[in-house]
Amino acid sequence: LAFGSDGYLYIGVGDGGSGNDPPNNAQNKEVLLGKILRLDVDARVGGLEYGIPISNPFIGAIAGRDEIFAYGMRNPWRFSFDRETNVQWVADVGQGAREEVDTPIVAGGNYGWRVFEGFNCTNNDPSLCNPANYLFPIFDYGHTGSRCSITGGYVYRGLQGSVPAGTYVYGDYCSGEILTWNGSSETIQMDTAMNISSFGEDELGELYVVNLGGSISRI
């Protein structure tokens, strides 16, 4: 969960856990699974403990749950907002082949799962593999070496120059690698023994990496 610059709360929700999403939750706009949700926590609607932003794409009579902001996600494992541009970056964990990073996240956008995994058609629904109907990652990567599960991080905006400003920093839970994306290519910054479960950002924009084994380290 994270608040955007618009003051609304964004929530990343996985597709429900079964391999290849058998119920097709991620593509079903009538369920909240496999989505990015957006809520107004300063309001109340009906019996709900939150309000619905009027700019949500499926609000009111439009087909789909009012809470949904974007859909077609498998397991958005950590997302963040660039503190300079306010653009949302979502790392979406793949099924068995590809890990992806999606940005920007646009209202009503369909990011492909379970029809696509990264840039690849899954053949779960072969007749639906029309690229024109989906928004694709800014980049993806395969399960080479020991990689298997992306952990999303942050666009670096700190002052100590850990990496160049505007670089996206992320990791892989299984390989322990801390990686960066500069807009055109991926670089391994450090190969660790950690199970990287999350990243964090402090008030000055410096970044931290969380090891499921019990440590927090500053980059």
C-alpha positions as CSV (number, residue, x, y, z in Angstrom):
1,L,0.0,0.0,0.0
2,A,1.2,3.6,-0.6
3,F,-0.3,7.0,-0.9
4,G,0.0,8.8,-4.3
5,S,0.6,12.5,-4.7
6,D,-3.2,12.8,-5.2
7,G,-3.7,11.8,-1.6
8,Y,-5.4,8.6,-2.5
9,L,-4.4,5.1,-1.2
10,Y,-3.2,2.7,-3.8
11,I,-3.3,-1.1,-3.1
12,G,-1.7,-3.9,-5.0
13,V,-3.6,-7.2,-4.9
14,G,-2.6,-10.5,-6.3
15,D,-4.7,-12.8,-8.5
16,G,-5.6,-15.3,-5.8
17,G,-2.7,-17.7,-5.8
18,S,-3.6,-20.6,-8.1
19,G,-1.2,-21.3,-11.0
20,N,-2.1,-19.5,-14.2
21,D,-5.1,-17.8,-12.5
22,P,-7.8,-20.5,-13.3
23,P,-10.7,-18.2,-12.4
24,N,-9.2,-15.5,-14.6
25,N,-9.5,-13.1,-11.7
26,A,-6.9,-10.6,-13.1
27,Q,-9.0,-10.0,-16.2
28,N,-12.4,-10.0,-14.4
29,K,-13.3,-6.4,-13.5
30,E,-16.0,-7.6,-11.1
31,V,-13.5,-8.9,-8.6
32,L,-10.7,-7.1,-6.7
33,L,-8.0,-9.7,-7.2
34,G,-5.2,-9.1,-9.7
35,K,-5.6,-5.3,-9.5
36,I,-4.3,-2.0,-8.5
37,L,-7.0,-0.4,-6.3
38,R,-7.4,3.3,-5.4
39,L,-9.3,4.5,-2.4
40,D,-10.2,7.8,-0.7
41,V,-9.5,7.0,3.0
42,D,-10.8,10.5,4.0
43,A,-14.4,9.7,2.9
44,R,-17.1,7.1,3.4
45,V,-19.5,5.7,0.8
46,G,-22.5,3.8,2.0
47,G,-21.5,1.1,4.4
48,L,-17.9,1.1,3.3
49,E,-15.0,2.4,5.5
50,Y,-13.6,4.4,2.5
51,G,-14.7,6.5,-0.4
52,I,-14.2,6.1,-4.1
53,P,-12.3,8.8,-6.1
54,I,-14.5,10.2,-8.7
55,S,-11.8,9.8,-11.3
56,N,-11.6,6.0,-10.8
57,P,-12.2,4.4,-14.2
58,F,-15.0,2.0,-13.4
59,I,-17.0,4.2,-10.9
60,G,-20.8,4.3,-11.0
61,A,-22.6,2.7,-13.9
62,I,-19.4,1.7,-15.8
63,A,-18.9,-2.0,-15.7
64,G,-16.4,-3.1,-13.0
65,R,-15.8,-2.6,-9.3
66,D,-15.5,1.0,-8.3
67,E,-12.3,0.5,-6.3
68,I,-10.3,-0.7,-9.4
69,F,-7.7,1.6,-10.8
70,A,-5.9,-0.8,-13.2
71,Y,-6.1,-4.5,-13.8
72,G,-4.3,-7.5,-15.4
73,M,-1.8,-8.0,-12.5
74,R,-0.5,-11.3,-11.2
75,N,1.3,-10.4,-8.0
76,P,2.3,-6.8,-7.7
77,W,5.1,-7.4,-5.2
78,R,6.0,-3.9,-4.1
79,F,5.2,-0.7,-5.9
80,S,6.3,2.9,-5.4
81,F,5.9,6.4,-6.6
82,D,8.8,8.4,-8.1
83,R,9.1,11.4,-5.6
84,E,10.1,13.7,-8.4
85,T,7.6,12.8,-11.2
86,N,4.9,11.1,-9.0
87,V,4.8,8.2,-11.6
88,Q,3.9,4.8,-10.2
89,W,6.3,1.9,-10.7
90,V,4.9,-1.7,-10.2
91,A,7.0,-4.8,-10.1
92,D,4.7,-7.7,-11.0
93,V,5.9,-11.2,-10.1
94,G,5.5,-13.7,-13.0
95,Q,4.3,-17.3,-13.1
96,G,7.2,-19.4,-14.2
97,A,9.1,-17.6,-16.9
98,R,9.1,-13.7,-16.8
99,E,9.3,-11.0,-14.2
100,E,8.1,-7.5,-15.2
101,V,8.1,-3.8,-14.2
102,D,5.1,-1.7,-15.3
103,T,5.1,2.1,-15.5
104,P,3.2,4.3,-15.8
105,I,0.1,2.8,-14.3
106,V,-2.8,4.5,-16.1
107,A,-6.4,4.6,-15.0
108,G,-8.3,1.6,-16.5
109,G,-5.1,0.1,-18.0
110,N,-5.0,-3.6,-18.6
111,Y,-1.5,-5.0,-18.0
112,G,-2.1,-8.4,-19.5
113,W,-2.0,-11.2,-17.0
114,R,-3.2,-14.0,-17.5
115,V,-3.1,-13.6,-21.2
116,F,0.5,-12.3,-21.2
117,E,3.4,-12.9,-18.8
118,G,5.8,-10.0,-19.5
119,F,5.9,-9.6,-23.2
120,N,5.1,-13.3,-23.8
121,C,1.7,-14.7,-24.7
122,T,1.0,-17.5,-22.1
123,N,-1.4,-19.4,-24.3
124,N,-3.8,-19.6,-21.4
125,D,-6.2,-17.8,-23.7
126,P,-4.6,-18.0,-27.2
127,S,-7.5,-16.2,-28.9
128,L,-7.0,-13.2,-26.7
129,C,-3.3,-12.7,-27.5
130,N,-3.8,-9.4,-29.4
131,P,-1.1,-7.0,-28.2
132,A,-3.2,-4.0,-29.1
133,N,-5.5,-4.8,-26.2
134,Y,-2.9,-4.5,-23.4
135,L,-0.3,-2.3,-21.8
136,F,3.1,-3.9,-21.7
137,P,6.0,-3.6,-19.2
138,I,8.7,-1.1,-19.5
139,F,11.0,-4.1,-19.2
140,D,10.9,-7.8,-18.2
141,Y,13.5,-10.5,-17.5
142,G,13.6,-14.2,-17.5
143,H,14.3,-16.9,-14.9
144,T,18.0,-17.2,-15.8
145,G,20.5,-18.3,-13.2
146,S,18.6,-18.4,-9.9
147,R,16.2,-15.6,-10.6
148,C,12.6,-16.3,-10.0
149,S,10.7,-13.5,-8.2
150,I,11.1,-9.7,-8.6
151,T,11.0,-7.4,-5.6
152,G,10.1,-3.9,-6.6
153,G,12.0,-0.9,-5.3
154,Y,12.2,2.8,-6.0
155,V,13.4,5.4,-8.5
156,Y,16.5,6.8,-6.8
157,R,16.3,10.5,-6.0
158,G,18.7,10.7,-3.0
159,L,21.6,13.1,-2.6
160,Q,24.5,10.8,-1.8
161,G,24.7,9.5,-5.3
162,S,24.4,5.8,-4.5
163,V,23.3,5.3,-8.2
164,P,22.6,7.9,-10.8
165,A,19.5,10.0,-10.2
166,G,16.4,8.6,-11.9
167,T,17.6,5.0,-11.8
168,Y,15.1,2.4,-10.8
169,V,16.5,0.1,-8.1
170,Y,14.9,-3.3,-7.5
171,G,15.9,-6.9,-6.6
172,D,15.2,-10.6,-7.1
173,Y,14.1,-12.5,-4.0
174,C,15.7,-15.8,-5.1
175,S,19.0,-14.7,-6.6
176,G,19.7,-12.0,-4.0
177,E,20.7,-9.6,-6.7
178,I,20.2,-5.8,-6.3
179,L,19.6,-4.5,-9.8
180,T,19.1,-1.2,-11.6
181,W,17.3,-0.1,-14.8
182,N,18.5,3.1,-16.4
183,G,15.8,3.4,-19.0
184,S,17.4,1.1,-21.6
185,S,19.4,-1.6,-19.8
186,E,19.6,-3.6,-16.6
187,T,22.7,-3.7,-14.4
188,I,23.6,-6.0,-11.5
189,Q,24.8,-3.6,-8.8
190,M,25.4,-6.3,-6.1
191,D,25.0,-10.0,-5.8
192,T,24.0,-10.8,-2.2
193,A,23.0,-13.8,-0.1
194,M,19.8,-12.0,1.0
195,N,16.3,-13.0,0.3
196,I,15.2,-9.5,-0.8
197,S,11.6,-9.0,0.4
198,S,11.2,-5.2,0.2
199,F,12.9,-1.9,-0.3
200,G,12.4,1.4,1.6
201,E,13.0,5.1,1.1
202,D,13.7,7.7,3.7
203,E,12.9,11.4,3.8
204,L,16.1,12.3,2.0
205,G,15.4,9.8,-0.8
206,E,18.1,7.3,0.3
207,L,17.2,3.6,-0.2
208,Y,17.1,0.6,2.0
209,V,16.9,-3.1,1.3
210,V,15.0,-5.6,3.5
211,N,16.3,-9.2,3.9
212,L,13.6,-11.7,5.0
213,G,16.4,-13.2,7.1
214,G,16.2,-10.2,9.5
215,S,18.3,-7.3,8.3
216,I,17.8,-3.9,6.9
217,S,20.7,-2.4,4.9
218,R,21.2,1.1,3.4
219,I,22.3,1.2,-0.2
